[in-house]
Amino acid sequence: MHVLVVTDQHPDSLGGVQVAIRLQREALERLGHRVSIAAPALHRPGYAVADADRGAYIDLPSRPITRDREYGITWPGARTDRALARALAERPPVDLVHVQGDFWGAMIGIRAARGLRVPIVHTMHNHVDAGTRAVTPFAPVAFAGLRIWRRLALGRARGPVDPAARGAWRYLAELAADADVVTAPSRHFARELRSHGVAADVLVTPGGVADAAIASVRAVPRTARSRPRLVWLGRMSQEKRVLEFVDAIAESGIDADVALHGAGLLLPRVRERIAEHGLGDRVTIPGPVPYADALAAMRDADALVQTSMGFETQGLTPFEAAALGTPTIYCDAEIADDVGVQPEWRVADRSVAALAATLRTAVAELSAAELRVPERAAAGFLQSAQSRVMLAAYARALGAPVPGAESAA
């Protein structure tokens, strides 16, 4: 089977969705399937695609949209259609399009599937409503603009759309109307999509973590330390609440080392905030790191700190941390429920004061004893288990058995 994955951002750019797509590709290829990934070309300075990825990646014409050139946009239209068609002409016929984006990637993927006359599985990764409201007071205008853009790129929705869907949910419902199967990466986001009228049937297909990488990282002894180590990973943007985290570190007065792994629009402000609070002796910014290094940082940490609230559709890093034995300090109770392992710490509300109080509690407990997630809890998070679930979704879309999907739940 040849699966064409179409997504909003390059698979080698920073982000949990990109990690999930890379791992899914590796798992499917091990099962004998072919995977092509079409996405905006990556403009990161110094980036070069690895030889092992050249045959899988399809770089679409794009423009960078962030100052660090980590993220880009490809316009859905005839020029992109032609570029994608040329790349696919050199590959085996596509059996299924897996849309793993909710903006230009979704529109490009739907256009491609229509042209190829193949079914669509659409995994909705973005909480468009919460994410948009977090960055602009004009969210309703933005939602209307997205619907207009979708209509210009795709025309009338090909399937029924629930009239109860409104705003961002209406936009997603119109995208979902083209899909044969709609999936979400977590139980809580699947419930959101169903309750807001995006789709009546939403399968849960969690992103997994790399079996071999987890085993390799777990085999390395953790380093000695004189005080607890906390780690934060993600895109430095408003909805990730990284500035609130820095403020909470200052307010808490914790005696701990904190590493912020990531980059994004807020990076200059994060550096300024650290300096303003005089946290240079405790808080460092290693920046974006390769996946293996990110896993190693989580493994070596005493706790991961998850700071976004009501935004993540899965929140992959706490799953990765759990697989590595590292507990998480959660700001989002729904992600904590989805991960469902102990030990954990939950922040009571959105305030900086509540986060500071939880940091104090967690660091005090971590200073008193080594607290780790039991190894037996890790197996369910591995990609080998989750790929079988995704293959079952493919089989449903194709209306035919797919090798490797037989044991899916």
C-alpha positions as CSV (number, residue, x, y, z in Angstrom):
1,M,0.0,0.0,0.0
2,H,1.2,3.5,-0.9
3,V,0.1,6.2,1.5
4,L,0.4,9.9,0.7
5,V,0.6,11.9,3.9
6,V,0.0,15.7,3.4
7,T,0.6,18.0,6.3
8,D,0.9,21.7,7.1
9,Q,4.6,21.7,8.1
10,H,7.8,19.9,7.0
11,P,8.3,16.6,8.8
12,D,11.7,17.7,10.0
13,S,10.5,21.0,11.5
14,L,9.9,21.3,15.2
15,G,6.7,20.0,16.6
16,G,4.8,17.0,18.1
17,V,2.8,16.4,15.0
18,Q,5.9,16.2,12.9
19,V,7.4,13.7,15.3
20,A,4.3,11.6,15.1
21,I,4.3,11.6,11.3
22,R,8.0,10.6,11.1
23,L,7.4,7.7,13.6
24,Q,4.2,6.6,11.7
25,R,6.2,6.5,8.5
26,E,9.0,4.4,10.0
27,A,6.5,1.9,11.5
28,L,4.5,1.6,8.2
29,E,7.7,1.1,6.2
30,R,8.8,-1.7,8.6
31,L,5.5,-3.4,7.8
32,G,6.2,-3.2,4.1
33,H,4.1,-0.2,3.1
34,R,5.3,2.9,1.1
35,V,4.8,6.3,2.6
36,S,5.3,9.7,0.8
37,I,5.1,12.9,2.9
38,A,4.1,16.1,1.1
39,A,4.7,19.4,3.0
40,P,6.1,22.9,2.6
41,A,9.8,22.9,1.9
42,L,11.8,23.7,5.0
43,H,13.8,27.0,5.0
44,R,15.7,26.5,8.2
45,P,19.3,27.8,7.7
46,G,21.7,24.9,7.2
47,Y,19.0,22.3,6.8
48,A,19.7,19.4,4.5
49,V,17.4,16.4,4.1
50,A,18.9,13.1,5.2
51,D,19.7,10.6,2.5
52,A,17.3,8.1,4.1
53,D,14.4,10.5,3.8
54,R,14.9,11.7,0.2
55,G,12.7,9.0,-1.3
56,A,9.8,9.8,1.1
57,Y,9.7,13.6,1.3
58,I,8.0,15.7,-1.3
59,D,9.0,19.4,-0.8
60,L,6.2,21.7,-2.1
61,P,6.9,25.3,-3.1
62,S,6.7,27.4,0.0
63,R,7.5,30.6,1.8
64,P,8.8,30.9,5.4
65,I,6.3,32.4,7.8
66,T,8.4,32.8,11.0
67,R,11.5,34.8,11.6
68,D,13.6,31.7,12.4
69,R,12.4,30.2,9.1
70,E,11.3,27.0,10.9
71,Y,7.8,27.1,9.5
72,G,6.4,27.7,6.0
73,I,3.3,28.0,4.0
74,T,2.4,26.4,0.7
75,W,-0.6,27.9,-1.2
76,P,-3.2,25.3,-2.2
77,G,-3.8,25.8,-5.9
78,A,-2.9,24.7,-9.4
79,R,0.8,25.4,-9.0
80,T,1.1,23.2,-6.0
81,D,-1.1,20.5,-7.6
82,R,1.3,20.4,-10.6
83,A,4.4,20.2,-8.3
84,L,2.8,17.3,-6.3
85,A,1.7,15.5,-9.5
86,R,5.2,15.7,-10.9
87,A,6.6,14.1,-7.8
88,L,4.0,11.4,-7.6
89,A,4.5,10.5,-11.3
90,E,7.9,9.0,-10.3
91,R,6.3,6.8,-7.6
92,P,3.9,3.9,-7.4
93,P,0.2,4.7,-7.6
94,V,-1.2,6.2,-4.4
95,D,-3.8,4.0,-2.6
96,L,-4.9,6.5,0.1
97,V,-4.3,10.1,1.1
98,H,-3.8,10.7,4.9
99,V,-4.4,14.4,5.6
100,Q,-2.5,15.3,8.8
101,G,-3.0,19.0,8.7
102,D,-5.9,21.5,9.2
103,F,-4.9,24.4,7.1
104,W,-3.1,24.5,3.7
105,G,-2.0,20.9,4.2
106,A,-5.6,19.8,4.5
107,M,-6.7,21.7,1.4
108,I,-3.7,20.4,-0.7
109,G,-4.4,16.9,0.5
110,I,-8.0,17.0,-0.4
111,R,-7.3,18.4,-3.8
112,A,-4.8,15.6,-4.3
113,A,-7.2,12.9,-3.3
114,R,-9.9,14.2,-5.5
115,G,-7.5,14.2,-8.5
116,L,-6.2,10.7,-7.7
117,R,-9.7,9.4,-6.9
118,V,-8.6,7.7,-3.7
119,P,-10.1,7.8,-0.2
120,I,-9.1,10.2,2.5
121,V,-8.2,9.6,6.2
122,H,-8.1,13.0,8.0
123,T,-6.4,13.2,11.3
124,M,-7.2,16.5,13.0
125,H,-4.3,17.7,15.0
126,N,-5.1,21.3,15.7
127,H,-7.5,22.8,18.2
128,V,-8.2,25.7,15.8
129,D,-10.7,27.3,18.1
130,A,-8.5,27.5,21.2
131,G,-5.4,28.2,19.3
132,T,-6.8,31.1,17.4
133,R,-8.6,32.6,20.4
134,A,-5.2,32.5,22.3
135,V,-3.5,34.8,19.8
136,T,-6.1,37.2,18.5
137,P,-9.2,39.0,19.8
138,F,-10.6,38.8,16.3
139,A,-11.0,35.0,16.2
140,P,-14.5,35.1,14.6
141,V,-13.1,37.1,11.7
142,A,-10.3,34.6,11.4
143,F,-12.7,31.6,11.4
144,A,-14.8,33.3,8.6
145,G,-11.6,33.9,6.7
146,L,-10.6,30.2,7.0
147,R,-14.0,29.2,5.6
148,I,-13.7,31.5,2.7
149,W,-10.2,30.2,2.0
150,R,-11.4,26.6,2.1
151,R,-14.3,27.5,-0.2
152,L,-11.9,29.1,-2.7
153,A,-9.5,26.2,-2.6
154,L,-12.0,23.3,-2.6
155,G,-15.4,24.6,-3.5
156,R,-18.6,23.3,-1.9
157,A,-18.1,20.6,0.7
158,R,-18.5,17.1,-0.8
159,G,-20.4,15.6,2.1
160,P,-23.0,16.6,4.7
161,V,-22.0,19.2,7.3
162,D,-23.8,19.4,10.7
163,P,-25.6,22.7,10.8
164,A,-24.8,22.9,14.6
165,A,-21.1,23.4,13.8
166,R,-20.1,27.0,14.3
167,G,-16.9,29.1,14.0
168,A,-13.7,27.1,13.8
169,W,-15.7,23.9,14.3
170,R,-17.7,24.7,11.1
171,Y,-14.5,25.1,9.2
172,L,-13.2,21.8,10.4
173,A,-16.6,20.1,9.7
174,E,-16.4,21.4,6.1
175,L,-12.9,19.8,5.7
176,A,-14.1,16.6,7.4
177,A,-17.0,16.3,4.9
178,D,-14.4,15.2,2.2
179,A,-13.0,12.5,4.4
180,D,-13.9,8.8,4.4
181,V,-12.6,8.4,8.0
182,V,-11.9,11.2,10.5
183,T,-9.5,10.5,13.4
184,A,-8.2,12.4,16.4
185,P,-5.0,11.8,18.4
186,S,-6.7,11.6,21.8
187,R,-9.9,10.7,23.5
188,H,-10.5,14.2,24.8
189,F,-10.1,15.8,21.3
190,A,-12.3,13.2,19.6
191,R,-15.0,14.1,22.1
192,E,-14.6,17.8,21.3
193,L,-14.9,17.1,17.5
194,R,-18.0,15.0,18.0
195,S,-19.7,17.4,20.4
196,H,-19.1,20.4,18.1
197,G,-20.5,18.7,15.0
198,V,-17.3,18.2,13.1
199,A,-18.0,14.5,12.5
200,A,-20.4,12.0,14.0
201,D,-17.8,9.2,14.0
202,V,-14.2,10.1,15.1
203,L,-11.7,7.3,15.6
204,V,-9.0,7.7,18.2
205,T,-5.5,7.1,16.7
206,P,-2.9,8.3,19.2
207,G,0.6,9.2,18.1
208,G,3.1,6.7,19.5
209,V,6.7,7.0,20.6
210,A,9.6,5.2,18.8
211,D,10.2,1.7,20.2
212,A,13.9,1.5,19.3
213,A,14.6,5.1,20.4
214,I,12.9,4.6,23.7
215,A,14.8,1.4,24.3
216,S,18.1,3.1,23.4
217,V,17.6,6.1,25.6
218,R,16.4,4.0,28.6
219,A,19.6,2.0,28.4
220,V,21.7,5.1,29.2
221,P,22.2,5.8,32.9
222,R,20.8,9.1,34.1
223,T,23.4,11.7,35.2
224,A,24.2,12.7,38.7
225,R,22.6,15.9,40.0
226,S,22.6,18.1,43.1
227,R,19.0,19.3,42.7
228,P,16.0,18.3,40.6
229,R,16.0,18.9,36.8
230,L,12.8,20.0,35.0
231,V,12.5,20.1,31.3
232,W,10.0,21.9,29.0
233,L,9.8,21.1,25.2
234,G,7.7,22.8,22.5
235,R,7.1,25.7,20.2
236,M,7.6,29.0,22.0
237,S,4.2,30.6,21.2
238,Q,1.4,32.2,23.1
239,E,-0.8,29.1,23.5
240,K,2.1,27.1,25.0
241,R,2.2,29.5,28.0
242,V,6.0,29.5,28.1
243,L,6.2,33.0,29.5
244,E,3.8,32.1,32.3
245,F,6.0,29.2,33.1
246,V,9.1,31.4,33.4
247,D,7.0,33.8,35.7
248,A,6.0,30.8,37.8
249,I,9.6,29.6,38.2
250,A,10.4,33.0,39.5
251,E,7.4,33.2,41.8
252,S,8.0,29.6,43.1
253,G,11.6,30.2,44.2
254,I,12.3,26.5,43.4
255,D,15.8,25.2,43.8
256,A,16.0,23.3,40.5
257,D,17.6,23.4,37.1
258,V,15.1,24.1,34.2
259,A,15.8,23.5,30.5
260,L,13.6,25.0,27.8
261,H,13.9,23.1,24.6
262,G,12.3,24.9,21.6
263,A,12.1,28.0,19.5
264,G,9.5,30.2,18.0
265,L,8.1,33.7,17.9
266,L,8.3,34.2,21.7
267,L,12.0,33.2,22.0
268,P,13.3,36.8,22.3
269,R,10.7,37.6,25.0
270,V,11.5,34.4,26.9
271,R,15.2,35.3,27.0
272,E,14.2,38.8,28.2
273,R,11.8,37.4,30.9
274,I,14.5,35.1,32.2
275,A,16.9,38.0,32.5
276,E,14.3,40.3,34.1
277,H,13.7,37.6,36.8
278,G,17.4,36.9,37.3
279,L,16.9,33.2,36.5
280,G,20.1,32.8,34.5
281,D,21.5,30.5,37.1
282,R,18.6,28.1,36.9
283,V,16.9,28.4,33.5
284,T,18.7,27.6,30.2
285,I,17.5,27.5,26.6
286,P,19.2,24.7,24.7
287,G,16.9,25.6,21.8
288,P,15.5,23.1,19.3
289,V,17.3,19.7,19.4
290,P,17.1,16.5,17.3
291,Y,14.5,14.0,18.4
292,A,17.0,11.6,20.0
293,D,18.4,14.5,22.1
294,A,14.9,15.6,23.1
295,L,14.2,12.1,24.3
296,A,17.5,12.0,26.2
297,A,16.7,15.3,27.9
298,M,13.3,14.0,29.0
299,R,14.8,10.7,30.2
300,D,17.5,12.6,32.3
301,A,15.0,15.0,33.8
302,D,13.2,14.4,37.0
303,A,10.0,15.8,35.6
304,L,8.5,17.2,32.4
305,V,6.5,20.4,32.7
306,Q,3.4,20.6,30.4
307,T,2.1,24.2,30.3
308,S,-0.6,24.7,27.6
309,M,-4.3,24.5,28.6
310,G,-7.2,23.5,26.4
311,F,-5.1,23.7,23.3
312,E,-3.3,20.4,22.7
313,T,-5.1,17.7,20.8
314,Q,-2.8,15.1,22.2
315,G,0.2,16.6,23.8
316,L,2.8,14.1,22.7
317,T,5.6,15.0,25.1
318,P,4.0,13.6,28.3
319,F,3.4,10.3,26.5
320,E,7.1,10.3,25.5
321,A,8.1,11.2,29.0
322,A,6.0,8.4,30.5
323,A,7.5,5.9,28.1
324,L,10.9,7.0,29.4
325,G,10.0,6.8,33.0
326,T,9.7,10.5,33.6
327,P,6.7,11.9,35.4
328,T,4.9,15.1,34.3
329,I,3.7,18.3,35.9
330,Y,0.4,19.0,34.1
331,C,-1.4,22.2,33.5
332,D,-4.0,20.4,31.3
333,A,-6.0,17.8,33.2
334,E,-7.4,16.3,30.0
335,I,-3.9,15.3,28.8
336,A,-3.2,13.9,32.3
337,D,-6.3,11.8,32.0
338,D,-5.2,10.5,28.6
339,V,-1.7,9.6,29.8
340,G,-3.1,8.1,33.0
341,V,0.1,7.1,34.9
342,Q,1.6,7.9,38.3
343,P,3.4,9.8,39.6
344,E,2.0,13.1,38.4
345,W,1.3,16.6,39.6
346,R,-1.7,18.7,38.4
347,V,-2.0,22.5,38.5
348,A,-5.3,23.7,40.0
349,D,-6.1,26.5,37.6
350,R,-4.7,28.8,34.8
351,S,-3.0,31.2,37.2
352,V,0.8,31.7,37.5
353,A,0.3,31.4,41.3
354,A,-1.2,27.9,40.9
355,L,1.6,26.8,38.6
356,A,4.2,28.2,41.0
357,A,2.6,26.3,44.0
358,T,2.6,23.0,42.0
359,L,6.2,23.5,41.0
360,R,7.1,24.0,44.7
361,T,5.3,20.8,45.6
362,A,6.8,18.7,42.8
363,V,10.3,19.9,43.4
364,A,10.0,19.3,47.1
365,E,8.9,15.7,46.5
366,L,11.5,15.1,43.8
367,S,14.2,16.4,46.2
368,A,13.1,13.9,48.8
369,A,13.0,10.8,46.6
370,E,13.5,9.6,43.0
371,L,10.1,9.3,41.5
372,R,9.7,7.5,38.2
373,V,6.9,6.1,36.0
374,P,7.0,2.2,36.2
375,E,8.5,0.6,33.1
376,R,5.5,-1.7,32.8
377,A,3.3,1.4,32.0
378,A,5.4,2.3,28.9
379,A,4.5,-0.4,26.5
380,G,1.1,1.0,25.5
381,F,2.7,4.3,24.3
382,L,5.0,2.7,21.8
383,Q,4.5,3.3,18.0
384,S,4.3,-0.4,17.3
385,A,1.1,-0.6,19.2
386,Q,-0.4,2.7,17.8
387,S,0.4,1.9,14.1
388,R,-1.9,-1.1,14.2
389,V,-4.7,1.3,15.2
390,M,-4.0,3.6,12.3
391,L,-3.9,0.7,9.9
392,A,-7.3,-0.3,11.0
393,A,-8.5,3.2,10.1
394,Y,-6.9,2.8,6.6
395,A,-8.7,-0.5,6.2
396,R,-12.0,1.2,7.0
397,A,-11.4,3.9,4.5
398,L,-10.3,1.5,1.8
399,G,-13.1,-1.0,2.6
400,A,-10.5,-3.8,2.4
401,P,-8.1,-5.6,4.7
402,V,-4.7,-4.0,5.2
403,P,-1.7,-6.0,6.3
404,G,-0.7,-5.3,9.9
405,A,-4.2,-4.0,10.9
406,E,-5.6,-7.4,11.9
407,S,-4.8,-7.1,15.6
408,A,-5.8,-3.5,15.9
409,A,-8.3,-2.7,18.7
